[in-house]
Amino acid sequence: MTPALEQAFDELQSAWRFRWVAIAAAFAVALAGWLVVFSLPDRYVAETSVFVDTSTALKPALKGLTADQSVDAEINYVREALLADPQLEKIAVHTGVLAPSVTDPRERAALLKAFGERITLTVTAAGPEGQGGAGAGSIYSVTYKDVDRARSLRVVTILLNSFVGEILGGKKQGAQSAQTFLETQIKDYAQRLSAAEDRLATFKKHNVGLMPSEQGGYFTQLQNETDAAQKVDTELSIALSRREELERQLHGDAAVSAAGGGAMIAGVAGAAAGGDTLSRIQETQAKLDELLLKYTDRYPDVIATRAALKALKKQRAIELAALRRGDASAIAASGAGNSPVYQSMQVELNRIEVDIAALRRELQQHQSTVADLRKRLNSAPQIEAEYQQLTRDYAVNKAEYTALVESYQKARLGQQADNAGSMRFEIVQPPTVPPVPAWPKRIFLLCFIWVAALGCGGVAAYGLHRLRPVVGSLRALKQMTEFPVFGVVGLAYPSRQQLLVRRHLRRFSMAAAGFAAALGIALVLSGSGVRLNPHTTQTEVTS
């Protein structure tokens, strides 16, 4: 045997002297621990689960046609509302957790806080983890811990009914409230819109011709008319300048020369009938040339013909002077009207005259409009401001009325969609409570305390051994004194001593068996529902 094992054996042998103290300590520790375990109240856990699917096939078909309500946000709101103090107080009073006799506000608040801490409401995605549960709905789980098994079941049932009822009933009630509110607002805005239309129609009737047109408001119209008058005045000045230039050209030497040439061309046709002066000059000149071929300058017919030609040329000069002045009789007499150049210039002059007359009339109209607008300089801006205000009020009321009607139609369609099943509820696990308490784990605790009591007894025996050490073997004596040992004196009556040892061993075995039996008895009592808490015992008997 190694020295370490020999030493350990000596320690155990020395501690064995206090075996009864050890077994007594184990009994005491086990009994105290078991009393604590039996005094712990049972806690039952009631649970339920509900599946909520907010992405039914009806929802995509109604996208954009109904009011876009966040059902998930509403569910989360209801979930948080269930754990609020007002709702918890209703449930606590209804299930008996909060007795009516408790009137102290602090005590009631403490009970409600503890009641809320025993409620757990969790949500998990129903779809595959890889998809994040998108489109597959969610599973809402409710658990509640209580010492009363029946009460825990009632609490979970009420929570489940409240959760589903608050969502469905709250959604329906919310839709009805929204519709009622929208109907009231629609009637109100319909009256406002009708009044705005009447005010606008009356204002238009009393201010005909004074309201802003499509061209703009008062100042815009005034500016436009002023600019138009300036533009027409400029065009009129240009037309007058062109007319003066045409008159100058028409009565100038070039036109007269062109007129003379034209008359010369037309002179042959009018010679037989007397024609005009230019034709007669040409005829007289031809006669003079014929006479000079036959006679001298002193011949009487030649002298008379030259005198007639001179008189005709003098008359022609007078006609050309009258032609430059624009005399109509001179034009007719000279034959200038038959000249193409003169005729084109005369046509252009006539067209310019027509344009000048039209521009003068247009300028007069613009100037008259500007004058009328300037007369309304003090009243027109105020009328325009009032008109814009009435128009703006009418537009606002019309836009609000249209939006309210659209929202009302969406709300009605959304309620019909909810009634048709746009959100699906399915109870995955109805409210249930296992018959075995979820806490404490009494079997484990009883066994653990039994093992711990054995350890405490061993520690007590070893501690007493360390306080009252003895030498139990020859090796320990040698180690302690370092003196040589020559012999060992044996027992005087070894058989008698062996008998006493067997008797003590039998008694200790019986005590140890009793300690083990105590564990079995504790387990049996725990399984039969024996508790040191009167309320818990009564609950077990009732269940």
MIVO-292069 format. One line per field, with one value per residue (C-alpha): residue number from 0; x, y, z; residue in three letters. Coordinates in Angstrom, 2 decimals. Example, Ala and Ser with C-alpha at 12.3 -4.5 7.8 and 13.67 -1.06 7.14 Angstrom:
2
nr = (0,1)
x = (12.30,13.67)
y = (-4.50,-1.06)
z = (7.80,7.14)
rest = (ALA,SER)
//
This chain:
543
nr = (0,1,2,3,4,5,6,7,8,9,10,11,12,13,14,15,16,17,18,19,20,21,22,23,24,25,26,27,28,29,30,31,32,33,34,35,36,37,38,39,40,41,42,43,44,45,46,47,48,49,50,51,52,53,54,55,56,57,58,59,60,61,62,63,64,65,66,67,68,69,70,71,72,73,74,75,76,77,78,79,80,81,82,83,84,85,86,87,88,89,90,91,92,93,94,95,96,97,98,99,100,101,102,103,104,105,106,107,108,109,110,111,112,113,114,115,116,117,118,119,120,121,122,123,124,125,126,127,128,129,130,131,132,133,134,135,136,137,138,139,140,141,142,143,144,145,146,147,148,149,150,151,152,153,154,155,156,157,158,159,160,161,162,163,164,165,166,167,168,169,170,171,172,173,174,175,176,177,178,179,180,181,182,183,184,185,186,187,188,189,190,191,192,193,194,195,196,197,198,199,200,201,202,203,204,205,206,207,208,209,210,211,212,213,214,215,216,217,218,219,220,221,222,223,224,225,226,227,228,229,230,231,232,233,234,235,236,237,238,239,240,241,242,243,244,245,246,247,248,249,250,251,252,253,254,255,256,257,258,259,260,261,262,263,264,265,266,267,268,269,270,271,272,273,274,275,276,277,278,279,280,281,282,283,284,285,286,287,288,289,290,291,292,293,294,295,296,297,298,299,300,301,302,303,304,305,306,307,308,309,310,311,312,313,314,315,316,317,318,319,320,321,322,323,324,325,326,327,328,329,330,331,332,333,334,335,336,337,338,339,340,341,342,343,344,345,346,347,348,349,350,351,352,353,354,355,356,357,358,359,360,361,362,363,364,365,366,367,368,369,370,371,372,373,374,375,376,377,378,379,380,381,382,383,384,385,386,387,388,389,390,391,392,393,394,395,396,397,398,399,400,401,402,403,404,405,406,407,408,409,410,411,412,413,414,415,416,417,418,419,420,421,422,423,424,425,426,427,428,429,430,431,432,433,434,435,436,437,438,439,440,441,442,443,444,445,446,447,448,449,450,451,452,453,454,455,456,457,458,459,460,461,462,463,464,465,466,467,468,469,470,471,472,473,474,475,476,477,478,479,480,481,482,483,484,485,486,487,488,489,490,491,492,493,494,495,496,497,498,499,500,501,502,503,504,505,506,507,508,509,510,511,512,513,514,515,516,517,518,519,520,521,522,523,524,525,526,527,528,529,530,531,532,533,534,535,536,537,538,539,540,541,542)
x = (0.00,1.35,1.95,-0.84,-3.40,-2.19,-2.59,-6.07,-7.04,-5.77,-7.80,-10.96,-10.37,-9.89,-13.00,-14.99,-15.01,-17.59,-19.88,-22.91,-22.30,-22.02,-25.27,-27.04,-25.76,-26.86,-30.33,-30.55,-29.40,-31.62,-34.64,-34.09,-33.58,-36.60,-38.74,-37.68,-38.45,-41.85,-42.61,-41.91,-45.19,-45.89,-45.82,-47.81,-47.11,-50.11,-49.40,-51.17,-50.19,-52.05,-51.03,-51.67,-51.43,-51.68,-50.57,-53.54,-54.24,-56.86,-54.36,-52.40,-55.65,-56.76,-53.45,-54.14,-57.92,-58.19,-56.65,-53.09,-53.23,-50.25,-51.82,-48.50,-48.16,-51.71,-50.95,-47.83,-49.84,-52.43,-49.66,-48.18,-51.63,-52.29,-49.35,-50.31,-51.51,-55.21,-55.62,-53.56,-55.71,-58.91,-57.51,-56.11,-59.43,-61.38,-59.16,-58.77,-55.08,-55.92,-58.43,-60.97,-59.86,-56.49,-57.02,-53.53,-52.24,-48.67,-49.71,-51.93,-49.10,-46.70,-49.17,-49.81,-46.08,-45.49,-48.49,-47.12,-43.67,-45.21,-46.77,-44.63,-45.80,-43.43,-43.65,-41.80,-41.83,-43.81,-41.84,-38.45,-35.54,-33.77,-36.69,-37.16,-40.74,-41.68,-45.27,-45.78,-47.31,-46.26,-46.93,-47.78,-47.22,-48.58,-47.31,-48.25,-46.89,-49.05,-49.29,-52.92,-53.22,-56.83,-56.14,-53.16,-55.41,-58.05,-55.46,-54.04,-57.54,-58.49,-55.24,-55.84,-59.42,-58.35,-55.56,-57.76,-60.80,-58.91,-57.42,-60.60,-63.02,-60.67,-60.08,-63.82,-64.57,-61.74,-63.09,-66.60,-65.27,-63.23,-66.27,-68.41,-65.75,-65.34,-69.11,-69.26,-66.33,-67.77,-71.05,-69.16,-66.95,-69.91,-71.56,-68.32,-67.89,-71.46,-71.01,-67.70,-69.35,-72.19,-69.76,-67.66,-70.72,-72.09,-68.72,-68.43,-71.95,-71.18,-67.75,-68.22,-65.25,-63.18,-61.83,-58.52,-58.64,-56.54,-53.97,-53.30,-54.29,-54.86,-51.24,-50.39,-53.23,-52.19,-48.61,-49.66,-51.95,-49.26,-46.69,-49.17,-49.95,-46.24,-45.74,-48.64,-47.40,-43.99,-45.52,-47.66,-44.58,-42.87,-45.94,-46.11,-42.45,-43.00,-45.98,-43.96,-41.20,-43.66,-45.31,-41.92,-40.98,-44.40,-44.19,-40.50,-38.66,-38.22,-41.95,-42.69,-40.13,-41.59,-45.04,-43.81,-42.41,-45.64,-47.61,-45.32,-46.07,-49.79,-49.74,-50.20,-53.49,-54.94,-53.63,-56.69,-59.08,-57.04,-55.24,-53.31,-50.71,-47.76,-49.41,-50.15,-46.56,-45.37,-47.82,-46.86,-43.16,-43.68,-45.58,-42.82,-40.18,-42.19,-42.57,-38.86,-38.14,-40.10,-39.85,-37.51,-37.77,-39.50,-42.29,-45.55,-46.69,-43.33,-43.48,-47.07,-46.21,-43.22,-45.40,-47.98,-45.21,-43.82,-47.28,-47.79,-44.42,-45.29,-48.59,-46.70,-44.40,-47.45,-48.94,-45.68,-45.60,-49.19,-48.22,-45.49,-48.10,-50.32,-53.15,-55.55,-56.61,-52.97,-52.35,-55.22,-54.21,-50.58,-51.36,-49.23,-51.91,-50.95,-47.32,-46.62,-44.04,-46.42,-49.24,-47.18,-46.10,-49.70,-50.87,-48.20,-49.20,-52.83,-51.89,-49.82,-52.78,-54.99,-52.38,-52.05,-55.79,-55.90,-52.92,-54.52,-57.72,-55.76,-53.71,-56.89,-58.35,-55.21,-55.05,-58.73,-58.14,-55.12,-57.18,-59.97,-57.47,-55.85,-59.24,-59.57,-56.13,-57.56,-60.35,-59.03,-56.21,-58.61,-61.16,-58.42,-57.23,-60.78,-61.28,-58.06,-59.03,-62.46,-60.91,-58.31,-60.96,-63.04,-60.03,-59.05,-62.57,-62.93,-59.60,-60.45,-63.92,-62.51,-59.85,-62.42,-64.75,-61.86,-60.77,-64.35,-64.62,-61.30,-62.40,-65.65,-63.84,-61.24,-63.95,-65.59,-62.18,-61.70,-65.08,-64.07,-60.96,-58.01,-56.43,-56.45,-56.24,-55.65,-55.20,-52.06,-52.16,-55.23,-54.71,-53.26,-51.59,-49.50,-50.60,-47.01,-45.76,-43.12,-41.29,-39.78,-38.18,-38.77,-37.37,-34.11,-34.01,-34.80,-32.07,-29.61,-30.28,-29.85,-26.46,-25.53,-26.54,-24.21,-21.44,-22.24,-22.10,-18.72,-17.42,-18.66,-16.92,-13.68,-13.82,-14.21,-11.33,-9.17,-10.21,-9.62,-6.92,-5.76,-3.06,-4.69,-1.78,1.86,2.87,1.23,2.98,6.37,5.71,4.65,7.40,10.23,11.05,11.58,8.63,9.64,6.17,2.38,0.16,-3.01,-6.55,-7.15,-10.44,-10.41,-13.57,-15.54,-14.21,-15.17,-18.68,-18.98,-17.70,-20.26,-23.02,-22.05,-21.71,-25.18,-26.70,-24.96,-26.09,-29.65,-29.26,-27.84,-30.68,-33.12,-31.48,-31.90,-35.48,-36.14,-35.25,-37.74,-40.42,-39.75,-40.07,-43.34,-44.76,-43.70,-45.38,-48.58,-48.80,-47.96,-46.89,-46.22,-47.95,-51.65,-52.78,-50.79,-52.09,-55.65,-55.04,-53.64,-56.62,-59.03,-57.20)
y = (0.00,3.40,5.97,8.19,5.43,4.44,8.01,8.29,5.00,6.26,9.49,7.55,5.21,8.12,9.90,6.68,7.33,10.08,8.07,8.65,12.35,12.12,10.19,12.56,15.58,13.99,13.36,16.94,18.50,16.27,16.92,20.68,20.66,18.46,20.71,23.63,21.68,20.60,24.19,25.51,26.23,24.43,26.51,25.34,26.64,27.09,27.73,28.26,29.13,30.81,31.08,34.44,34.76,38.34,37.57,35.74,35.48,38.23,40.87,41.22,41.47,44.45,46.29,49.95,49.49,49.46,51.50,50.31,49.18,47.59,44.49,43.41,46.74,46.40,42.89,44.16,46.99,44.55,42.34,45.25,46.39,42.98,43.47,47.00,47.70,48.35,45.08,43.15,44.54,43.37,39.88,39.74,40.75,38.37,35.36,36.10,36.97,40.42,40.13,42.93,43.26,44.60,48.37,49.66,51.17,50.07,46.53,46.38,47.73,45.13,42.31,43.51,43.77,40.24,39.06,40.66,39.15,35.66,36.22,35.61,36.46,35.53,35.52,33.29,33.12,30.22,29.96,28.37,30.08,30.63,32.62,34.60,33.38,35.84,35.38,32.39,34.19,34.15,32.00,33.87,31.88,32.79,31.20,31.91,30.57,30.27,28.20,27.47,25.11,25.99,29.69,29.47,27.80,30.53,33.29,31.80,31.26,34.88,36.11,34.07,35.26,38.83,38.60,37.26,39.28,42.55,42.13,41.04,43.07,46.01,45.92,45.77,48.44,50.57,50.20,51.14,54.10,55.19,54.95,56.89,59.57,59.73,60.00,62.92,64.63,64.04,65.70,68.60,69.13,68.71,71.66,73.63,72.85,73.90,77.15,77.82,77.19,79.60,82.31,81.89,81.97,85.11,86.82,86.01,87.36,90.67,91.13,90.12,91.29,92.24,88.81,87.39,85.68,82.98,85.64,86.33,88.77,92.51,93.62,90.95,92.10,95.74,94.93,92.82,95.54,98.19,96.05,95.31,99.05,99.86,97.09,98.31,101.92,100.82,98.91,101.98,104.21,101.78,101.69,105.51,105.66,103.16,105.15,108.35,106.60,105.10,108.50,110.06,107.37,107.48,111.25,111.33,111.59,107.85,107.20,110.08,108.80,105.33,106.84,108.74,105.57,103.75,106.51,106.39,102.73,103.30,106.48,104.69,103.19,106.54,108.65,108.19,109.32,112.36,110.47,112.17,115.01,112.71,111.00,114.29,115.43,112.28,112.78,116.44,115.56,112.95,115.46,118.04,115.54,114.70,118.40,119.07,116.40,118.35,121.98,124.45,125.91,129.02,127.14,128.23,124.67,123.94,127.10,126.33,122.71,123.79,126.30,123.56,121.16,123.78,124.38,120.65,120.24,123.13,121.43,118.15,119.86,121.19,117.66,116.14,118.74,117.84,114.14,114.73,116.34,113.27,114.91,112.17,114.10,114.55,110.85,110.02,112.66,111.59,107.85,107.00,104.63,102.28,101.94,98.54,100.18,102.96,100.50,98.22,101.21,102.40,98.92,98.80,102.29,101.24,98.16,100.29,102.65,99.71,98.45,101.91,102.15,98.69,99.50,102.75,100.93,98.24,100.89,102.70,99.48,98.73,102.27,102.12,98.82,100.27,103.30,101.08,98.97,102.06,103.25,100.00,100.37,100.73,98.14,95.42,94.10,93.75,91.95,89.71,88.89,88.08,85.91,84.01,83.51,82.17,79.93,78.63,77.87,76.08,74.05,73.07,72.01,70.08,68.29,67.39,66.21,64.05,62.57,61.81,60.09,58.00,57.06,56.16,53.84,52.20,51.78,50.09,47.81,47.02,46.03,43.80,42.24,41.60,39.94,37.83,36.61,38.84,37.72,34.11,32.87,29.27,27.85,25.75,24.66,25.23,26.41,23.48,22.90,19.78,17.89,17.94,21.27,22.90,24.12,23.10,19.87,18.12,14.71,16.24,18.56,15.74,13.52,16.39,17.34,13.66,13.52,16.92,15.70,12.71,15.11,17.32,14.29,13.27,16.80,16.92,13.63,14.66,18.05,16.46,14.16,17.14,18.75,15.56,13.61,10.12,7.72,4.81,2.82,1.88,3.83,7.00,6.58,6.19,9.21,11.30,10.38,9.09,6.63,2.94,0.73,-2.62,-4.20,-3.82,-4.89,-6.65,-6.73,-8.79,-10.18,-9.99,-12.04,-9.80,-6.76,-8.21,-8.82,-5.20,-4.05,-6.17,-4.84,-1.21,-1.90,-3.47,-0.48,1.97,-0.01,0.15,3.90,4.26,2.16,4.36,7.39,5.81,4.84,8.44,9.47,6.96,8.18,11.79,10.85,9.02,11.95,14.36,12.23,12.02,15.82,16.39,20.02,22.18,25.14,24.99,26.79,24.46,21.36,22.57,23.21,19.72,18.13,20.20,19.30)
z = (0.00,-0.86,1.85,0.50,0.68,4.13,5.34,3.83,5.46,8.81,8.40,7.64,10.50,12.87,11.58,11.91,15.65,15.02,12.75,14.94,14.87,11.11,10.70,13.11,11.20,7.92,9.35,10.60,7.33,5.23,7.44,7.35,3.59,2.97,5.12,2.96,-0.22,1.06,2.06,-1.42,-3.26,-6.48,-9.63,-12.58,-16.06,-18.33,-21.99,-25.28,-28.86,-31.70,-35.34,-37.01,-40.79,-42.11,-45.66,-47.10,-50.81,-50.51,-49.43,-52.72,-54.68,-52.57,-52.72,-53.40,-53.15,-49.36,-46.59,-46.00,-42.37,-40.67,-39.14,-37.65,-35.90,-34.60,-33.30,-31.55,-30.06,-28.72,-27.38,-25.46,-24.33,-22.78,-20.45,-19.47,-15.95,-16.76,-18.66,-16.09,-13.29,-15.03,-15.52,-11.98,-10.43,-12.66,-11.87,-8.15,-8.25,-6.91,-4.09,-3.66,-0.05,-1.16,-1.18,-0.50,-3.79,-3.11,-2.33,-5.41,-7.58,-6.17,-6.80,-10.37,-11.01,-9.78,-11.80,-14.98,-14.43,-14.38,-17.84,-20.89,-24.40,-27.22,-31.02,-33.46,-37.25,-38.63,-41.87,-42.48,-40.80,-44.10,-45.43,-42.27,-42.07,-44.78,-45.81,-43.51,-40.52,-36.87,-33.81,-30.61,-27.40,-23.96,-20.74,-17.13,-13.84,-10.73,-7.58,-8.42,-11.38,-12.17,-11.89,-14.23,-16.79,-16.41,-16.83,-20.02,-21.43,-20.74,-22.27,-25.41,-25.76,-25.14,-27.68,-30.46,-29.45,-29.17,-32.64,-34.40,-32.35,-32.14,-35.88,-36.57,-34.02,-35.38,-38.92,-37.80,-35.83,-38.84,-41.10,-38.66,-38.37,-42.15,-42.68,-40.25,-41.91,-45.38,-44.39,-42.84,-45.89,-48.23,-46.48,-46.62,-50.31,-51.09,-49.20,-50.98,-54.37,-53.52,-52.40,-55.53,-57.84,-56.13,-56.36,-60.08,-60.67,-58.94,-60.53,-64.15,-66.25,-63.20,-62.28,-63.43,-66.82,-68.40,-69.30,-65.63,-62.95,-63.04,-63.12,-65.67,-67.93,-67.51,-68.38,-71.36,-72.72,-72.24,-74.03,-76.81,-77.23,-77.43,-79.98,-82.16,-81.85,-83.08,-85.99,-86.83,-86.88,-89.23,-91.51,-91.61,-92.52,-95.33,-96.61,-96.71,-98.58,-101.08,-101.66,-102.17,-104.67,-106.35,-106.94,-107.70,-110.99,-111.34,-111.11,-113.44,-115.92,-115.67,-116.16,-119.23,-120.72,-120.09,-121.74,-124.73,-125.18,-124.88,-127.01,-130.32,-129.25,-128.19,-131.08,-133.30,-130.65,-129.62,-126.88,-124.15,-124.36,-124.76,-127.72,-129.36,-128.85,-130.54,-133.38,-133.86,-133.77,-136.44,-138.61,-138.16,-139.20,-142.29,-143.24,-142.77,-145.27,-147.86,-146.87,-145.21,-141.77,-143.07,-144.63,-142.94,-142.14,-140.52,-138.44,-137.34,-136.49,-134.39,-132.51,-131.83,-130.67,-128.32,-126.84,-126.34,-124.60,-122.30,-121.49,-120.88,-118.38,-116.54,-116.45,-115.10,-112.33,-111.47,-111.62,-109.05,-106.79,-107.19,-109.05,-110.21,-113.33,-114.24,-113.80,-116.08,-118.60,-118.62,-118.93,-115.86,-114.67,-117.48,-116.19,-114.40,-112.10,-111.18,-110.69,-108.34,-106.29,-106.09,-104.95,-102.25,-101.12,-100.87,-98.83,-96.48,-96.09,-95.10,-92.60,-91.11,-90.60,-88.96,-86.71,-85.62,-84.69,-82.78,-80.99,-80.05,-78.61,-76.54,-75.28,-74.34,-72.47,-70.67,-69.67,-68.35,-66.39,-64.92,-63.74,-61.75,-60.19,-56.66,-56.83,-59.15,-56.90,-53.99,-56.19,-57.51,-53.97,-52.87,-55.96,-55.33,-51.68,-52.64,-55.32,-52.86,-50.22,-52.81,-54.04,-50.48,-49.56,-52.80,-52.31,-48.70,-49.69,-52.51,-50.21,-47.51,-49.97,-51.28,-47.76,-46.86,-49.85,-48.94,-45.31,-46.36,-48.78,-46.10,-43.61,-46.19,-46.87,-43.13,-42.97,-45.97,-44.14,-44.89,-41.59,-40.35,-36.73,-35.80,-32.29,-32.45,-28.80,-26.66,-23.07,-21.14,-17.76,-17.08,-13.93,-12.65,-11.30,-13.46,-10.33,-7.99,-9.22,-5.90,-6.79,-7.89,-4.88,-2.39,-3.83,-4.01,-0.36,0.66,-1.04,0.40,3.89,3.52,2.61,5.59,7.92,6.52,6.88,10.49,11.38,9.74,11.45,14.87,14.03,13.28,16.54,18.60,16.77,17.88,16.72,15.03,13.57,14.12,11.02,12.34,15.68,14.03,11.86,14.82,17.39,15.19,17.99,17.38,18.37,19.84,20.06,20.12,23.00,21.74,23.20,26.33,25.04,21.25,20.74,23.01,21.22,17.86,19.16,20.21,16.84,14.98,17.24,16.61,12.89,12.80,14.57,12.27,9.23,10.50,10.98,7.48,6.08,7.94,6.35,2.92,3.76,4.79,1.24,-0.14,2.26,1.23,-2.45,-1.80,0.17,-2.58,-5.23,-3.20,-3.05,0.60,1.12,4.11,2.40,3.34,0.17,-2.04,-0.21,-0.63,-4.33,-4.80,-3.09,-5.22,-8.42)
rest = (MET,THR,PRO,ALA,LEU,GLU,GLN,ALA,PHE,ASP,GLU,LEU,GLN,SER,ALA,TRP,ARG,PHE,ARG,TRP,VAL,ALA,ILE,ALA,ALA,ALA,PHE,ALA,VAL,ALA,LEU,ALA,GLY,TRP,LEU,VAL,VAL,PHE,SER,LEU,PRO,ASP,ARG,TYR,VAL,ALA,GLU,THR,SER,VAL,PHE,VAL,ASP,THR,SER,THR,ALA,LEU,LYS,PRO,ALA,LEU,LYS,GLY,LEU,THR,ALA,ASP,GLN,SER,VAL,ASP,ALA,GLU,ILE,ASN,TYR,VAL,ARG,GLU,ALA,LEU,LEU,ALA,ASP,PRO,GLN,LEU,GLU,LYS,ILE,ALA,VAL,HIS,THR,GLY,VAL,LEU,ALA,PRO,SER,VAL,THR,ASP,PRO,ARG,GLU,ARG,ALA,ALA,LEU,LEU,LYS,ALA,PHE,GLY,GLU,ARG,ILE,THR,LEU,THR,VAL,THR,ALA,ALA,GLY,PRO,GLU,GLY,GLN,GLY,GLY,ALA,GLY,ALA,GLY,SER,ILE,TYR,SER,VAL,THR,TYR,LYS,ASP,VAL,ASP,ARG,ALA,ARG,SER,LEU,ARG,VAL,VAL,THR,ILE,LEU,LEU,ASN,SER,PHE,VAL,GLY,GLU,ILE,LEU,GLY,GLY,LYS,LYS,GLN,GLY,ALA,GLN,SER,ALA,GLN,THR,PHE,LEU,GLU,THR,GLN,ILE,LYS,ASP,TYR,ALA,GLN,ARG,LEU,SER,ALA,ALA,GLU,ASP,ARG,LEU,ALA,THR,PHE,LYS,LYS,HIS,ASN,VAL,GLY,LEU,MET,PRO,SER,GLU,GLN,GLY,GLY,TYR,PHE,THR,GLN,LEU,GLN,ASN,GLU,THR,ASP,ALA,ALA,GLN,LYS,VAL,ASP,THR,GLU,LEU,SER,ILE,ALA,LEU,SER,ARG,ARG,GLU,GLU,LEU,GLU,ARG,GLN,LEU,HIS,GLY,ASP,ALA,ALA,VAL,SER,ALA,ALA,GLY,GLY,GLY,ALA,MET,ILE,ALA,GLY,VAL,ALA,GLY,ALA,ALA,ALA,GLY,GLY,ASP,THR,LEU,SER,ARG,ILE,GLN,GLU,THR,GLN,ALA,LYS,LEU,ASP,GLU,LEU,LEU,LEU,LYS,TYR,THR,ASP,ARG,TYR,PRO,ASP,VAL,ILE,ALA,THR,ARG,ALA,ALA,LEU,LYS,ALA,LEU,LYS,LYS,GLN,ARG,ALA,ILE,GLU,LEU,ALA,ALA,LEU,ARG,ARG,GLY,ASP,ALA,SER,ALA,ILE,ALA,ALA,SER,GLY,ALA,GLY,ASN,SER,PRO,VAL,TYR,GLN,SER,MET,GLN,VAL,GLU,LEU,ASN,ARG,ILE,GLU,VAL,ASP,ILE,ALA,ALA,LEU,ARG,ARG,GLU,LEU,GLN,GLN,HIS,GLN,SER,THR,VAL,ALA,ASP,LEU,ARG,LYS,ARG,LEU,ASN,SER,ALA,PRO,GLN,ILE,GLU,ALA,GLU,TYR,GLN,GLN,LEU,THR,ARG,ASP,TYR,ALA,VAL,ASN,LYS,ALA,GLU,TYR,THR,ALA,LEU,VAL,GLU,SER,TYR,GLN,LYS,ALA,ARG,LEU,GLY,GLN,GLN,ALA,ASP,ASN,ALA,GLY,SER,MET,ARG,PHE,GLU,ILE,VAL,GLN,PRO,PRO,THR,VAL,PRO,PRO,VAL,PRO,ALA,TRP,PRO,LYS,ARG,ILE,PHE,LEU,LEU,CYS,PHE,ILE,TRP,VAL,ALA,ALA,LEU,GLY,CYS,GLY,GLY,VAL,ALA,ALA,TYR,GLY,LEU,HIS,ARG,LEU,ARG,PRO,VAL,VAL,GLY,SER,LEU,ARG,ALA,LEU,LYS,GLN,MET,THR,GLU,PHE,PRO,VAL,PHE,GLY,VAL,VAL,GLY,LEU,ALA,TYR,PRO,SER,ARG,GLN,GLN,LEU,LEU,VAL,ARG,ARG,HIS,LEU,ARG,ARG,PHE,SER,MET,ALA,ALA,ALA,GLY,PHE,ALA,ALA,ALA,LEU,GLY,ILE,ALA,LEU,VAL,LEU,SER,GLY,SER,GLY,VAL,ARG,LEU,ASN,PRO,HIS,THR,THR,GLN,THR,GLU,VAL,THR,SER)
//
